Amino acid sequence: MKKALLIIDLQNDYFPEGKFPLWNTEVTLNNILEAIKICKNKNYPIVHIQHIADPDLGLAPFFIKDSEGVQIVPKILEAAPDAPIVIKTYADGFVKTDLNKVLEKLDVDELLVCGMMTQNCVTHTSISNKKTKNYKTSILMDACTSVSEPIHLIGLAATLTWDISLISYKDI
């Protein structure tokens, strides 16, 4: 099986200087950087997924197009500069994007999912794929975060009924 690392919404607005700072962002960032190193050493492809708010879907307080907050965190881009970037406007990285095409081109059949917001974009993307392409999926539970630890844990628990594995980035 060929694995790919999906890095979801590692964007400036979720960090302390951003418009919607999350819990545990520095630990999450460092764990994702370690996951990138591991994946690069194993020749696993890496895919960035970036959320850009669509004004037609309603007012958005963050991820505004062309803002500093919408940008992917520089350390992440430096660690995986050649990784494709999939732009999304919904929580689910597969909805109205070319994510499936990107993964098919990379000949991927297993996903390692990490990023921000555990209970929203991470879980929606992971569950959605189980309804469509059915990639084998693992969420890197220590390389995700949310608004608080309880919400993070609730999001992770919700995926267990979808045959999604929860693993550490160290177990890639």
Phi, psi and omega in degrees: 000138177260121183265152172225145176265120174261121179252109188260122168057042173279075190240152187305325182298339181272358182259168188310326180272358183274183184277345180214069184295140181257173177283140167065031186292321183292318177297315179299314178302312180297322178293323177292321176299321176293319178299320178299315179301314180299313182295320178297319178296332180263005182060034174275134177293155180237139179230126173273139172238123185240131178267128172237121183299136177262113182299338178289344179267003180121171180293138179238129180281347180208177186059039180283131181310137178068008177271163175295324183295331182283343184292145173292140181306128184307320180300326180290315179295322178295323181287331181222066187290337183263000182289139176296152177246121177260125179267134178230158176237356178242165178301321183280118181294349179265341185283120176055038176229176176258023182303313179302317179297318178299314181293321177296318179297326178277358179059045184265142172227003177220135182248137170248111190252133176215169176135209189231146323293119184310307187282359184237270187293321180295309182290320181298317179294318181294315180290318180304316181297330179290338179273339186248271186285331181065048170294145169295134188228135172231135173263130177278092192296337178262012176234033177222159174207174181210199181288335179202164179298315179301319179294320176303311182293322177297317178300316179297314182299325182295337183278346187295333179283356181254015180058045176249128180279146174248118182225166173276152174300334180292342183261014180298000000 
